[in-house]
Amino acid sequence: MAGALAGRTIVVTRAAAQARRFVDLLEAEGARVVEAPAIAIEPPASWEPLDAALDALERFSWLIFTSVNGVAMVDRRLRARGRTWTDVGRARVAAIGPATAEALAEHGVRVAVVPREYRAEGLVEQLRGEVRAGDAVLLPRAAQTRDVLVTELRALGAEVTEVAAYATRRVERDRALRDLLAAGEVDAVTFTSSSTARNFVELFTAEERRLWLGDVLVASIGPVTAATAAEYGLTTAVMPAEYTIPALARALAAHFARLPAPRGRARQRSG
């Protein structure tokens, strides 16, 4: 029995190393998935700040992780330093969402706090009353990230050490994706972070966006990502109530299930 996405072409812009689960969920609903990673995950410019923080783990009251990438890179550096996750010791650990919490659980780390709303603002709200003035907080995350979390934690009186655990780099697209968009053969583009939205959209000129993306459905994992897409004139039509990959896949399937089945498409959009 065909799934709700049968006959639909969905572009996944997530980093290649993270995209498999999302691709599998979409393909299970019958989608033709085009993997077009807009970002690549790389080491930070220097490991020194993260290494120094990990060498002083015992002084932190809290470790806060805002992505699976942060968990993976901390694990990499712990092993490089001859340390293990048991060195987290008595520090409490917070994760921005269930996927990050699962990644920590795989290393035997008990997560004390996961917010109801899986974004920085939700995490801050969940930490109110938990983080005390004077608590030392380690925040290993992407370079050049929104400062909401740092600002709010410091307002609570915490001593925040923010270190770059990884960096994101734009991936240039090959001709195949451009040809699909120009031919009107893409039904939806998915964004799972602000960096995927920004880097994907900036691959195209304003005219190309108007001609190629105007009729393409935009699906964003949450309001922060949707706001970034909106900065480039793209309106998010699908956004799940829960900001997770499985929820985004379900929301896409539910949206297209309400529409008539595709009967072919125009091969070329006119200006």
C-alpha positions as CSV (number, residue, x, y, z in Angstrom):
1,M,0.0,0.0,0.0
2,A,1.4,3.3,-1.1
3,G,2.4,5.8,1.6
4,A,1.2,9.4,2.0
5,L,4.3,10.7,0.2
6,A,4.1,8.4,-2.8
7,G,4.9,10.3,-5.9
8,R,6.3,13.2,-3.9
9,T,9.9,14.4,-4.2
10,I,11.3,15.7,-0.9
11,V,14.7,17.4,-0.5
12,V,16.5,16.7,2.8
13,T,19.1,19.4,3.6
14,R,20.4,17.9,6.8
15,A,24.1,17.1,7.2
16,A,24.9,13.8,5.5
17,A,26.0,12.0,8.6
18,Q,22.7,12.8,10.4
19,A,20.2,12.4,7.5
20,R,19.7,8.6,7.4
21,R,16.9,8.4,9.9
22,F,14.9,11.2,8.3
23,V,15.5,9.7,4.9
24,D,14.3,6.3,6.1
25,L,11.1,7.8,7.6
26,L,10.2,9.7,4.4
27,E,11.0,6.7,2.2
28,A,8.8,4.5,4.4
29,E,5.9,6.9,3.4
30,G,6.7,6.4,-0.3
31,A,8.7,9.6,-0.9
32,R,11.4,10.0,-3.5
33,V,14.1,11.6,-1.3
34,V,16.8,13.8,-2.7
35,E,19.7,14.2,-0.2
36,A,21.1,17.7,-0.6
37,P,23.1,18.4,2.6
38,A,23.4,22.2,3.0
39,I,25.9,21.8,5.8
40,A,28.9,19.7,6.8
41,I,29.9,19.1,10.4
42,E,33.5,19.8,11.1
43,P,35.9,20.3,14.0
44,P,36.1,23.8,15.4
45,A,39.0,26.1,14.4
46,S,40.8,24.9,17.6
47,W,40.2,22.1,20.0
48,E,42.0,23.9,22.8
49,P,39.0,25.6,24.5
50,L,37.0,22.4,24.5
51,D,40.0,20.3,25.7
52,A,40.7,22.7,28.5
53,A,37.1,22.6,29.7
54,L,37.0,18.8,29.6
55,D,40.3,18.6,31.5
56,A,38.5,20.6,34.3
57,L,35.2,18.7,34.2
58,E,35.1,18.4,38.0
59,R,34.5,22.1,38.5
60,F,31.2,22.2,36.5
61,S,27.8,21.8,38.1
62,W,26.0,21.5,34.8
63,L,26.8,20.2,31.3
64,I,24.3,21.4,28.7
65,F,24.0,19.9,25.2
66,T,22.1,21.5,22.4
67,S,22.6,18.9,19.7
68,V,23.7,15.4,18.9
69,N,26.8,16.9,17.2
70,G,27.9,18.4,20.5
71,V,27.6,15.0,22.2
72,A,29.6,13.3,19.4
73,M,32.4,15.8,19.5
74,V,32.7,15.8,23.3
75,D,32.9,12.0,23.1
76,R,35.6,12.3,20.5
77,R,37.7,14.7,22.7
78,L,37.1,12.8,25.9
79,R,38.6,9.7,24.2
80,A,41.5,11.8,22.8
81,R,42.3,13.1,26.3
82,G,42.2,9.6,27.8
83,R,39.0,10.4,29.7
84,T,35.5,8.8,29.8
85,W,32.0,10.0,30.4
86,T,32.2,8.8,34.0
87,D,34.4,11.9,34.5
88,V,31.3,14.0,34.3
89,G,31.0,13.0,37.9
90,R,28.4,14.8,39.9
91,A,27.6,17.4,37.3
92,R,23.9,17.4,36.2
93,V,23.3,17.1,32.5
94,A,20.6,18.8,30.4
95,A,19.7,18.1,26.7
96,I,17.7,20.3,24.4
97,G,15.6,17.4,23.1
98,P,15.0,13.6,23.0
99,A,17.5,12.9,20.2
100,T,20.3,14.6,22.2
101,A,19.2,12.8,25.4
102,E,19.3,9.5,23.5
103,A,22.8,10.2,22.3
104,L,23.9,10.9,25.9
105,A,22.2,7.7,27.1
106,E,24.2,5.7,24.6
107,H,27.3,6.8,26.6
108,G,25.6,5.9,30.0
109,V,24.9,9.5,30.9
110,R,21.8,10.2,32.9
111,V,20.0,13.3,31.6
112,A,18.4,15.4,34.4
113,V,16.6,17.9,32.2
114,V,14.9,17.8,28.8
115,P,12.5,20.7,28.1
116,R,9.0,20.3,26.9
117,E,9.8,22.7,24.0
118,Y,12.9,21.6,22.2
119,R,14.7,24.9,21.7
120,A,16.9,27.2,23.6
121,E,14.0,29.2,25.1
122,G,12.3,26.0,26.3
123,L,15.5,24.8,27.9
124,V,16.0,28.0,29.8
125,E,12.4,27.8,31.2
126,Q,13.0,24.2,32.3
127,L,16.3,25.2,34.0
128,R,14.7,28.1,36.0
129,G,14.7,26.9,39.6
130,E,17.3,24.3,38.8
131,V,20.3,26.4,38.0
132,R,21.5,28.4,41.0
133,A,23.5,31.6,41.2
134,G,27.2,30.6,41.1
135,D,26.7,27.3,39.3
136,A,29.4,26.6,36.8
137,V,27.9,25.6,33.4
138,L,29.7,24.0,30.5
139,L,28.0,24.6,27.1
140,P,29.8,22.8,24.3
141,R,28.0,23.6,21.0
142,A,28.4,24.9,17.5
143,A,30.5,27.9,16.8
144,Q,28.5,31.1,16.0
145,T,25.3,30.0,17.6
146,R,22.4,32.1,18.9
147,D,23.4,33.6,22.3
148,V,19.9,33.2,23.9
149,L,21.0,30.3,26.1
150,V,24.2,32.0,27.3
151,T,22.5,35.3,28.0
152,E,19.6,33.8,30.0
153,L,21.8,31.4,32.0
154,R,24.0,34.3,33.0
155,A,20.9,36.3,34.0
156,L,20.1,33.4,36.4
157,G,23.5,34.0,38.0
158,A,25.3,31.0,36.4
159,E,29.0,31.1,35.4
160,V,28.8,29.9,31.8
161,T,31.7,28.5,29.9
162,E,30.7,28.4,26.2
163,V,33.1,26.5,23.9
164,A,32.9,25.6,20.2
165,A,32.7,21.8,20.0
166,Y,32.2,21.8,16.2
167,A,31.6,24.1,13.2
168,T,29.2,24.0,10.3
169,R,30.3,24.6,6.7
170,R,28.2,25.3,3.7
171,V,28.1,22.5,1.1
172,E,28.0,23.6,-2.5
173,R,25.3,22.0,-4.5
174,D,25.8,20.0,-7.7
175,R,23.9,20.6,-10.9
176,A,21.4,17.8,-10.3
177,L,19.5,19.6,-7.6
178,R,19.3,22.8,-9.6
179,D,18.0,20.9,-12.6
180,L,15.2,19.3,-10.5
181,L,14.2,22.6,-9.0
182,A,14.2,24.3,-12.4
183,A,12.1,21.5,-13.9
184,G,9.5,21.9,-11.1
185,E,10.1,18.3,-9.9
186,V,10.5,19.1,-6.2
187,D,7.4,19.0,-3.9
188,A,9.0,20.0,-0.6
189,V,12.3,21.2,0.9
190,T,13.0,20.4,4.5
191,F,15.0,22.4,7.0
192,T,16.1,20.9,10.3
193,S,18.1,23.9,11.6
194,S,18.7,27.5,10.9
195,S,22.0,26.7,9.3
196,T,20.5,24.3,6.8
197,A,17.9,26.9,5.9
198,R,20.4,29.7,5.5
199,N,23.0,27.8,3.7
200,F,20.6,26.1,1.3
201,V,18.8,29.4,0.3
202,E,22.0,31.3,-0.1
203,L,23.0,28.8,-2.9
204,F,20.5,30.6,-5.1
205,T,20.1,34.1,-6.5
206,A,16.9,36.0,-5.6
207,E,15.6,35.3,-9.1
208,E,16.3,31.6,-8.8
209,R,14.5,31.6,-5.5
210,R,11.5,33.3,-7.1
211,L,11.4,30.9,-10.1
212,W,12.4,27.7,-8.4
213,L,11.3,27.8,-4.8
214,G,8.1,29.8,-5.1
215,D,5.9,26.8,-5.6
216,V,7.9,24.4,-3.4
217,L,6.5,23.6,0.0
218,V,8.8,24.5,2.9
219,A,8.9,22.3,6.0
220,S,10.8,23.5,9.0
221,I,11.5,21.6,12.2
222,G,10.6,24.5,14.5
223,P,9.9,28.2,14.8
224,V,13.6,29.3,15.0
225,T,14.3,27.5,11.7
226,A,11.1,28.9,10.2
227,A,12.1,32.4,11.1
228,T,15.4,32.0,9.4
229,A,13.7,30.7,6.2
230,A,11.3,33.7,6.4
231,E,14.3,36.1,6.4
232,Y,14.9,34.9,2.8
233,G,11.2,35.2,1.8
234,L,10.3,31.5,2.3
235,T,7.1,30.8,4.2
236,T,7.0,27.6,6.2
237,A,3.9,25.6,5.4
238,V,4.6,22.5,7.5
239,M,6.0,22.6,11.1
240,P,5.4,19.9,13.7
241,A,4.1,20.7,17.2
242,E,7.1,18.7,18.5
243,Y,10.4,19.8,17.1
244,T,11.9,16.4,16.3
245,I,12.8,14.6,13.1
246,P,10.1,11.9,13.4
247,A,7.5,14.6,14.1
248,L,8.6,16.5,11.0
249,A,8.3,13.4,8.9
250,R,4.8,12.7,10.3
251,A,3.7,16.3,9.6
252,L,4.9,16.1,6.0
253,A,3.0,12.9,5.5
254,A,-0.1,14.3,7.1
255,H,0.0,17.4,4.9
256,F,0.3,15.5,1.6
257,A,-2.2,12.9,2.7
258,R,-4.8,15.7,2.6
259,L,-3.9,16.6,-1.0
260,P,-4.9,14.8,-4.3
261,A,-2.4,12.3,-5.5
262,P,0.2,13.8,-7.9
263,R,-0.6,13.2,-11.6
264,G,2.7,14.3,-13.1
265,R,4.1,17.9,-13.2
266,A,5.1,20.6,-15.5
267,R,8.6,20.1,-16.7
268,Q,9.5,23.8,-16.7
269,R,8.2,26.8,-14.8
270,S,7.8,29.9,-16.7
271,G,9.0,33.2,-15.4
